[in-house]
Amino acid sequence: MGHDILALTTNNEWECQKACQDNDNCKFWTLAKSIKKCHLKNGKSIDKTNNPNLISGPKKCPGKVVFAE
């Protein structure tokens, strides 16, 4: 919760993470799946939730592919 720097519409978690990677101030992202609203965040960490409508992640996942320009 909180630490939002930008909210935008994306179709899925991949687009949301890409938007975070494209924003220098973003450290984490949260996608509200039902309304396709992506929240870019600049907090030091993200909290866990049991809400099945929300998915969150870091700017870059360790050991995972980073989106190329």
C-alpha positions as CSV (number, residue, x, y, z in Angstrom):
1,M,0.0,0.0,0.0
2,G,1.2,3.5,-0.7
3,H,4.4,4.7,-2.3
4,D,2.6,5.2,-5.7
5,I,4.5,7.3,-8.2
6,L,2.3,6.5,-11.2
7,A,-0.9,4.6,-12.1
8,L,-1.6,3.4,-15.6
9,T,-3.7,0.9,-17.5
10,T,-1.9,-2.3,-18.6
11,N,-3.3,-5.6,-19.9
12,N,-1.2,-7.9,-17.7
13,E,1.6,-8.2,-15.2
14,W,4.3,-8.4,-17.9
15,E,3.2,-4.9,-19.2
16,C,3.1,-3.6,-15.7
17,Q,6.6,-4.8,-14.9
18,K,7.9,-3.4,-18.2
19,A,6.4,0.0,-17.3
20,C,8.3,-0.2,-14.0
21,Q,11.5,-1.0,-15.8
22,D,11.0,2.0,-18.1
23,N,10.6,4.4,-15.1
24,D,13.8,5.4,-13.3
25,N,12.0,6.0,-10.0
26,C,10.1,2.7,-9.9
27,K,11.3,-0.1,-7.6
28,F,8.1,-2.3,-7.4
29,W,4.8,-2.6,-9.2
30,T,1.3,-3.8,-8.3
31,L,-1.4,-4.7,-10.8
32,A,-5.1,-4.7,-9.9
33,K,-6.1,-7.4,-12.4
34,S,-9.8,-6.9,-12.5
35,I,-9.5,-3.2,-13.6
36,K,-6.1,-3.6,-15.3
37,K,-4.6,-0.7,-13.2
38,C,-0.9,-0.8,-12.8
39,H,0.6,1.1,-9.8
40,L,4.3,1.9,-10.0
41,K,5.9,2.2,-6.6
42,N,9.1,3.7,-5.1
43,G,9.0,2.1,-1.7
44,K,11.8,0.1,-0.1
45,S,9.7,-3.1,-0.2
46,I,6.3,-4.4,-0.9
47,D,3.9,-6.1,1.5
48,K,2.3,-9.5,1.0
49,T,-1.5,-9.8,0.5
50,N,-4.0,-12.6,0.1
51,N,-6.0,-10.6,-2.3
52,P,-6.3,-12.7,-5.5
53,N,-7.0,-9.6,-7.6
54,L,-3.6,-8.1,-6.8
55,I,-0.2,-9.2,-8.2
56,S,3.0,-7.4,-7.3
57,G,6.7,-7.7,-8.1
58,P,10.1,-6.0,-8.3
59,K,11.4,-3.9,-11.1
60,K,13.6,-6.9,-12.2
61,C,13.2,-10.5,-11.1
62,P,16.5,-12.1,-10.2
63,G,17.5,-14.7,-12.7
64,K,14.7,-13.7,-15.1
65,V,14.7,-12.1,-18.5
66,V,14.7,-8.3,-18.5
67,F,12.7,-6.7,-21.3
68,A,14.8,-5.3,-24.1
69,E,14.1,-2.0,-25.8
